[in-house]
């Protein structure tokens, strides 16, 4: 496996893209370009928690299944220069990641038409904005390319922060006014500002297919945010899949203990989102795999 980390902005070291690349097999001639995932960890926009089970471990799991996997460390309060965390900075970081992958698609054996975004918590907001707002002029104007370059194949949002308009604000268990300032530019963002950066409020016919998972007992990002996203997708007739697990709380990541991930007895039922999401992605990355045989019921064919 090829592992490489690159900075995405020439004057900054805090926004990076780490690549986990499957090299072609010895009998691949020509080498196959593979689908890719960009993983965006959580961290409440204060940091990017890539070294728990929301970042590298999620990327490893998809890389093990043959995807070219990437971890995006986007603009966060604790690491970015002052003034560099205002929305839509994180969406623009996503755009820079896509541009970097496309520029290296030959050396990284990536199919640029099959790039999926995966986001956890605050990273779910970034991935959700990529899914719903890839066509915004902020990306095409920044990078001087057509908007379609930035459209993800799919988005996977795991307990995503997808609705700032929902009662309770951004995070239920903590004050957010101190964080609103470096993100929204004000401690009291207007309803219009909140909606503008809420993926659940930005769903349209341009939104890509979305996989959603959350836990009913999440005390940090209320599960209603995920349900609101699903409702918006349903209304817009966007393909989606929704899984709400009874237990998992917040930060269940890939579904295992962050301290002892090797212990089977500490695996959560929420871990099932991983194979479910892989099947969802497979059916969109390789559409023919979604076919099923017709069968007969009482003499009729369905």
C-alpha positions in Angstrom: 0.0 0.0 0.0 1.2 3.5 -0.8 0.7 6.0 2.0 1.2 9.7 1.3 0.1 13.0 3.0 0.0 16.2 1.1 -0.9 19.8 2.2 -3.8 21.2 0.2 -2.9 24.9 0.5 0.6 26.2 -0.2 0.7 28.6 2.8 -0.8 26.2 5.4 0.1 22.9 7.0 -3.1 22.3 8.9 -5.3 21.2 5.9 -4.0 17.9 4.6 -5.1 14.9 2.6 -3.7 11.5 3.6 -3.9 8.8 0.9 -4.1 5.1 1.5 -3.6 3.7 -2.0 -4.0 0.1 -3.2 -1.3 -0.6 -5.7 -2.3 -2.5 -8.9 -1.8 -6.3 -8.8 0.9 -7.8 -10.9 -1.6 -9.2 -13.4 -3.5 -5.9 -13.8 -2.6 -4.7 -17.3 -3.7 -2.0 -17.7 -4.1 -1.1 -14.0 -7.7 -0.6 -12.9 -8.8 2.8 -11.7 -10.7 2.2 -8.5 -13.5 4.0 -6.7 -12.4 6.2 -3.8 -13.7 7.5 -0.5 -12.8 10.7 1.3 -13.2 10.3 5.0 -13.9 13.5 7.1 -13.5 13.0 10.9 -15.5 14.8 13.6 -14.3 17.1 16.3 -17.0 19.8 16.7 -15.0 21.9 14.2 -12.5 22.5 17.1 -10.2 19.8 15.7 -10.3 16.8 13.3 -10.2 13.6 15.3 -8.7 11.5 12.6 -6.7 9.2 15.0 -9.8 7.7 16.7 -12.3 5.4 15.0 -13.7 8.1 12.8 -10.7 8.8 10.6 -7.9 6.5 9.7 -9.6 3.3 10.9 -12.6 4.1 8.7 -10.3 4.7 5.7 -8.5 1.4 6.4 -11.7 -0.5 6.4 -12.7 0.8 2.9 -9.1 0.4 1.7 -9.2 -3.2 2.7 -12.1 -3.7 0.4 -10.2 -2.2 -2.5 -11.2 1.4 -2.4 -8.6 4.1 -2.7 -9.1 5.8 0.6 -8.3 9.3 1.8 -8.6 11.2 5.1 -9.2 15.0 4.9 -8.1 17.2 7.7 -10.2 20.3 7.1 -10.0 23.8 8.7 -10.6 23.5 12.4 -10.4 26.1 15.2 -7.5 24.6 17.1 -5.2 24.2 14.1 -6.2 26.8 11.5 -4.9 30.4 11.3 -7.3 33.0 12.7 -10.1 33.8 10.4 -9.6 30.7 8.3 -12.4 28.6 9.8 -15.4 30.6 8.7 -18.0 28.7 6.6 -17.7 27.7 3.8 -13.9 27.2 4.4 -14.5 23.4 5.1 -16.4 23.0 1.8 -13.6 24.7 0.0 -11.1 22.3 1.7 -13.2 19.5 0.3 -13.0 21.1 -3.2 -9.2 21.2 -2.8 -9.1 17.5 -1.9 -11.1 16.6 -5.0 -8.8 18.7 -7.2 -5.8 17.0 -5.7 -7.2 13.5 -6.2 -8.2 14.3 -9.8 -4.7 15.8 -10.5 -3.1 12.5 -9.3 -5.8 10.1 -10.5 -3.2 8.3 -12.7 -0.6 7.9 -10.1 -3.1 7.0 -7.4 -5.2 4.8 -9.7 -8.5 6.6 -8.9 -11.6 6.8 -11.0 -12.5 10.5 -10.5 -16.2 9.8 -11.4 -16.5 7.5 -8.4 -15.5 9.5 -5.3 -17.7 9.1 -2.3 -17.6 11.3 0.8 -17.8 9.9 4.3 -18.3 12.2 7.3 -18.7 11.8 11.1 -20.4 14.4 13.3 -19.0 17.8 12.2 -17.3 15.9 9.3 -20.8 14.8 8.4 -21.7 18.4 8.0 -18.8 18.9 5.6 -19.7 15.7 3.7 -23.4 16.7 3.7 -22.5 20.1 2.3 -20.5 18.4 -0.4 -23.5 16.2 -1.2 -26.0 19.1 -1.3 -23.9 22.1 -2.3 -21.3 20.8 -4.8 -22.9 23.0 -7.5 -22.5 26.2 -5.6 -20.4 28.9 -7.3 -18.0 29.0 -4.3 -16.3 25.9 -5.6 -16.4 26.5 -9.3 -15.3 30.1 -8.8 -12.5 29.2 -6.4 -11.0 26.5 -8.6 -12.1 27.8 -12.1 -13.6 24.5 -13.2 -17.1 23.2 -13.9 -19.2 22.4 -10.8 -19.8 18.8 -11.9 -16.1 18.1 -10.9 -17.1 18.3 -7.3 -20.2 16.1 -7.3 -19.7 13.1 -5.1 -20.8 9.7 -6.3 -22.5 9.2 -2.8 -22.3 10.6 0.7 -22.2 8.5 3.9 -23.2 10.6 6.9 -22.7 9.0 10.3 -24.4 10.9 13.2 -23.9 13.9 11.0 -24.3 17.5 12.1 -26.8 18.2 9.3 -29.4 20.6 10.7 -28.4 23.8 12.6 -32.0 24.9 12.5 -33.2 22.1 14.7 -34.0 23.1 18.3 -31.0 22.6 20.5 -28.6 24.3 18.1 -25.4 22.6 16.9 -24.6 20.3 19.8 -27.1 19.5 22.6 -24.7 19.0 25.5 -22.5 22.1 25.3 -22.6 25.9 24.8 -22.0 26.8 21.2 -21.8 30.6 21.2 -18.0 30.6 21.5 -17.7 28.2 18.6 -20.3 30.0 16.4 -18.0 33.0 16.2 -15.1 31.3 14.3 -17.5 29.2 12.2 -20.4 31.6 11.4 -18.7 34.9 12.1 -21.2 35.7 14.9 -22.1 34.2 18.2 -25.8 34.4 17.2 -26.2 33.2 13.6 -29.4 34.2 11.9 -31.9 31.5 10.9 -30.8 32.1 7.3 -27.2 31.5 8.1 -28.1 28.3 10.0 -30.2 27.0 7.1 -27.5 27.9 4.5 -25.0 25.5 6.2 -27.5 22.8 7.1 -27.4 20.0 4.6 -30.9 19.0 5.6 -32.1 22.4 4.4 -30.1 22.3 1.2 -31.3 19.0 -0.4 -32.4 19.4 -4.0 -32.7 17.4 -7.2 -28.9 17.9 -7.5 -28.1 16.0 -4.3 -26.2 12.8 -4.7 -27.4 9.5 -3.1 -27.0 9.4 0.7 -26.4 6.7 3.3 -27.4 7.8 6.9 -26.7 6.2 10.2 -27.1 7.4 13.8 -28.0 6.2 17.3 -31.3 6.8 19.0 -29.5 7.5 22.3 -27.1 10.2 20.8 -26.8 12.9 23.5 -24.5 15.2 21.5 -26.1 15.5 18.0 -29.8 14.7 18.4 -31.0 11.9 16.2 -33.7 14.1 14.8 -31.1 15.8 12.7 -30.5 12.6 10.8 -34.3 12.0 10.5 -34.8 15.5 9.1 -32.1 14.8 6.5 -33.9 11.6 5.5 -37.2 13.4 5.3 -35.7 16.0 3.0 -34.2 13.3 0.8 -37.5 11.5 0.6 -39.3 14.7 -0.5 -36.7 15.4 -3.2 -36.8 11.7 -4.4 -33.1 11.3 -3.8 -31.9 7.7 -3.3 -31.0 7.1 0.3 -30.7 4.5 3.0 -31.4 5.2 6.7 -30.3 3.2 9.8 -31.1 4.3 13.4 -29.5 2.0 16.0 -30.9 1.7 19.5 -27.5 2.0 21.2 -24.3 3.7 20.2 -24.5 7.2 21.6 -22.2 9.7 19.8 -18.8 8.8 18.4 -19.5 5.1 17.8 -17.3 5.5 14.7 -16.7 2.1 13.1 -18.7 0.5 16.0 -16.0 -0.7 18.4 -14.3 0.5 21.6 -11.8 3.3 20.8 -9.5 1.9 23.5 -9.7 -1.8 22.7 -11.1 -2.1 19.1 -9.9 -5.7 18.9 -12.4 -6.9 21.6 -15.4 -8.5 20.1 -17.3 -8.2 23.4 -17.1 -4.4 23.1 -18.5 -4.2 19.6 -21.7 -2.1 19.2 -24.7 -3.1 17.1 -24.0 0.2 15.4 -20.9 -1.4 13.8 -23.3 -2.9 11.3 -23.4 0.4 9.4 -20.0 -0.4 7.9 -21.0 -3.4 5.8 -24.4 -1.9 5.0 -22.7 1.3 3.7 -20.3 -0.8 1.6 -23.2 -2.5 -0.1 -24.9 0.8 -0.7 -21.8 2.2 -2.2 -21.2 -0.9 -4.3 -24.6 -0.7 -5.9 -23.9 2.9 -6.9 -20.2 2.5 -7.9 -21.0 -0.7 -9.8 -24.7 -0.4 -10.7 -25.0 -3.9 -12.2 -24.4 -5.4 -8.7 -27.8 -4.0 -7.7 -29.7 -6.3 -10.1 -31.9 -8.9 -8.7 -33.7 -11.9 -10.2 -37.4 -11.6 -10.8 -39.5 -14.2 -8.9 -43.0 -15.3 -9.1 -45.8 -14.9 -6.5 -49.0 -16.9 -7.0 -48.3 -17.2 -10.7 -47.5 -13.6 -11.2 -44.1 -12.1 -11.9 -42.8 -9.1 -9.9 
